[in-house]
Amino acid sequence: MAVVDAGGELKLDTSDVDKWVGKPVVFAEMWDPCNATDIRRWVQALDYPNPVHWDEEFAGRSKFGGIVAPQSFTVAMDYGHGCHPACVGNIPGTHLIFAGEEWWFYGTVIRPGDKLTQERRFDGYSVTDTAFAGPTMFARGDTVHRNQHGALVAKERATAIRYLVEEANKRGVYGKDKRSPKKWSKDELKEIHALRHEWILSNREGKSPRFAQVQVGDKLPRRVIGPHSVVSFANECRAHRQNIWGTWRWNPPAGIHDPAKDDAGFAADMSYDHEARRIDPRMGDGLYHGPSSGHINSEKAENVGMGGAYGYGASMNAWFLDTIAYWAGQDGYIWHSKTQFRSPAFEGDVTYIDAEVIDRIEASPYGFPVVQVQLKMSTQNGDVILTGKAEVQLPC
């Protein structure tokens, strides 16, 4: 339950969260290296048909000499969709949704046979009053990824929104009455398919534009994803390696208490049952039982103020990275990106992705020229669900 102060103002009880600020958290580790099928499963679920990530013959002829992972796949090598270190400590009466991601990449490509390890830390939080749920926590968690050789792959800062479920239901911003999934006609679906196909053909060979030729105002080819469905949401969930039975273990240092294992802060009907999962792995796979179950179970989604089946923030960030990477080609590389999520992708909607070059930076902090790309995702109604920027290296 929420806390009401002497003046009658609704508050979050953050006492259990405060003790974890600045501390290492979430000691979970994958058992196995990734393989080419893990990478293929990821791009299939995220609808990213770049052949260098799934077509063995095409990838073998490429500069990489074989299947490689997209930069977005880094989050699938982790436990918790990147969000877990931003959700520690119990806040009574709350649930969580993803609010945004910031990534720093370090030039290390992920290939089949790689195994990443992570260091995770709860950075802290701020509390803001929102129209969605009143007093709302914006919590930050950091993850550093290294491969089996100790090479730095990436750092992620995830932001999670922790909100009072009862207040969100009362306000009804995403109420059930506003979330009836759209039914698409055959002609509408034909238009969506044509735009999707046009985007696939826009750079299937992976050619990179030259920095000298790219100008401010240049627009990237428009991309469309969807219509989103319970099936597409389930596929996205299953593409995260952590959600396959038996792929990870708890591995805390001796004497270290890990809040993520005992109480990650989710509502009772949205939490894992780690004891039960020893016998029935569904009880800990996140989809049938656990925090991801609300994405495909409309009743659970309604219970936490979301009004119906809805998509993953981690997927939206992957769409962001993949869209820019496809335009940048095989000789391009994203060194930094930052996104803000304004709304989930709901069942029945489509997501249109538009981006343009907004800056050319000759003397960048990375030691070489980069272009800055600004990207926006919107629904068929024009509602913006994500905004973000990325710094991208292109061949000179």
Secondary structure, DSSP 8 states (H G I E B T S, - for coil): --EE-TTS-EE---HHHHTTTTSB---EEESS---HHHHHHHHHHTT---GGGT-HHHHHHSTTSS----GGGGGGGSSSTTTGGG--S--TTEEEEEEEEEEEE-S----TT---EEEEEEEEEEEEEETTTEEEEEEEEEEEEE-TT--EEEEEEEEEEEEEHHHHHHH-TT-GGG-------HHHHHHHHHHHHHHHHHSTT-----GGG--TT-B---EEE----HHHHHHHHHHSGGGSTT-EEE---TT---HHHH--S--GGGS--TTGGGT-GGGGSSSSSSGGGGGT-HHHHHHTT--S-B--HHHHHHHHHHHHHHHH-TT-EEEEEEEEE-S--BTT--EEEEEEEEEEESS-TTSS-EEEEEEEEE-TT--EEEEEEEEEE---
